[in-house]
Amino acid sequence: MKPVKLSIALAVALLATPFVSFAQEAEAPAAEEEASSPFSATFAVTSDYVFRGVSQTDEGPAFQAGVTYSAPFGLYAGIWGSNVDFGDPDPAAGIRGPNYELDYFVGWNKDLSDAWNLDLGVTRYTYEDDSRFYGNINYNEYIAKLTWSGPVTIGGILAYADDYGNADAEEIYSGLSASYDIGESGFSLGASTGYTSIEAADDGGRSDYFDGSVTLSKSFGPATATVGYYDTFGSDADELKDGSDIYDDRVAVTITVAVP
């Protein structure tokens, strides 16, 4: 396959967004029903911000926070942020990469039945706008997710960006995930795999790779601790790994607190 241009190669590392789900809860009896806030928030600390198999912090730690507003009829909107580190393309010339990421998202979530849930949304990825950086890399991604909840929770995702990395490129991501709660222990096992395809216009090249993860989580009230193993493989993964360590396999530890 053709090697991708520098701007597209960096853009491969810029896929970043929170995986937000909004399963509707059963209503409490009228006598016990209390008004709940439509706002929710998450705070997380991680040893390595990994998204779709790729480190977004040059294998360093990150602090992340987000807030979501959920309407009773399924619409939701929110903002999520994290520090990032994609390296400095040319430090001698004063050209540097972004230091933080802010994602704005809006969507619609619907329980199709007791087991099936559909989530349709769009996320706007934004990064530090600095004239010393070699271009505006903000872009939109359109995302569809379908989840089945049974003894094992299984989810599928399909995402598309028509101007990926603001680099005149198309990106398609598809993935499957599964999780299993281990009895009443508070532990949960998870696994996922996905496929990223990025194609640049004007003979700019194409890049494809698979990602996979295995995780073990433990809940402690509103907090959840997760240990995960992540890797990229197949297609152009070896070529990407030769160019940067952010595509290598890694173990990351994350602690997330949800409010409420």
ZIKAZI-V858310 format. One record per backbone hydrogen bond with DSSP energy under -0.5 kcal/mol. CO is the residue of the C=O (numbers start at 1). NH is the residue of the N-H. If there is no record, write none. Layout:
CO:NH
CO:NH
This chain:
2:206
5:9
6:10
7:11
8:12
9:13
10:13
11:14
12:15
14:16
18:20
29:32
29:33
38:70
40:68
41:259
42:66
43:257
44:64
45:255
46:62
48:50
49:56
51:54
54:51
56:85
57:60
60:49
62:46
63:83
64:44
65:81
66:42
67:79
68:40
69:77
71:74
74:109
75:71
76:107
77:69
78:105
79:67
80:103
81:65
82:101
87:89
88:91
90:93
90:95
91:94
94:96
95:90
98:86
99:84
100:128
101:82
102:126
103:80
104:124
105:78
106:122
107:76
108:120
110:112
110:118
115:149
116:112
116:113
117:147
118:110
119:145
120:108
121:143
122:106
123:125
123:141
124:104
124:126
125:139
126:102
128:130
130:133
135:137
139:125
141:123
142:160
143:121
144:158
145:119
146:156
147:117
148:150
148:154
152:150
152:154
153:179
154:148
155:177
156:146
157:175
158:144
159:173
160:142
161:164
161:171
163:166
164:167
168:201
169:164
170:199
171:161
172:197
173:159
174:195
175:157
176:193
177:155
178:191
179:153
180:189
181:183
182:185
186:219
187:182
188:217
189:180
190:215
191:178
192:213
193:176
194:211
195:174
196:209
197:172
198:207
199:170
201:204
204:5
205:200
207:198
208:236
209:196
210:233
211:194
212:231
213:192
214:229
215:190
216:227
217:188
218:225
220:223
222:258
223:220
224:256
225:218
226:254
227:216
228:252
229:214
230:250
231:212
233:210
234:237
236:240
237:241
238:242
239:243
240:244
244:247
245:248
246:55
247:232
250:230
252:228
253:47
254:226
255:45
256:224
257:43
259:41
